[in-house]
């Protein structure tokens, strides 16, 4: 199984455009520099009043099909 780790800091207002269907996919850059795009609907269970924030791992199969999205933890401290 393949996976991509990334950090996301998406405000609640910004996520609202995804929730309302204005934007349907999320594009992120992984910690190793790869760009990946996936349906915004996969973030719904991670939305809080602050938006969607944290470190995530996107898992996909050998045919590059989505299998899972997991939240690993908080954003790293700034510095």
N, C-alpha and C positions, 0 to 999 in steps of 0.2 A: 504494500500500500504506500502510495506517495503522499507527501504532506508538505504544506507551506506554512511557516510561522510568520505572523505579522502583528503589528500594533495598530490599533484603531482608536481615534479620539473624535467621535462624531457627536455633535451637540444634538439635543432633543429637537430643536427647530430644524436642523439639517436632516435628521432622520425622518421628520414628518413628510418631506417631499418624497421619500422612498415609500413610506407607509401609504401615502395618498395615491401612489402610482405615477407620479410625475416622472420619477426616475425609477427604473426597475432593477438596475444592477449596481453593484459596488465594485469599484476598481481600487486595488491596494497594491502596494509594493512590499514584498516580503523582506525579511531581515537579511536575506542573501541577494537582494536586488532584483528578483523576478517580479514582473507585474502579472497579476491575476485578476480576473473579473468573475463575479458570481452573483446569483440572484439575491437581491436585498431581503427577500422574505426569510432567508436563513438566519438573519440577525434578530428577528422579532423576539425570540425568547430571551435575548440579552439586553433589551431596551429597559432603561430605568428613567426616572424623572430627569436625570442628567444627560441622557442620550445613551450612546454605546461607547464604552471605553474599556481598554484592556489589551492584553496579549491574547492572541487567538491562534489556533491551528486549524487549517482547512485540509481535510483529507479527501483524497480521490483515488479511484482505481486505475488500473493499467490503461484503460480507455479514456482517461482524463474525465471521468464522470464523478460528480460530487457524491461523497459517501457520508461525511460528517463535518460539523463545525463545532469546535470546543473552545471554551474560554479557559485559558491557562492561569491568568492572574491579572494583576493591576498593571498600569503603565509604569515604566521605569521612572525613577525620580529624575527631574531635570537637573542638568548640571554639567 
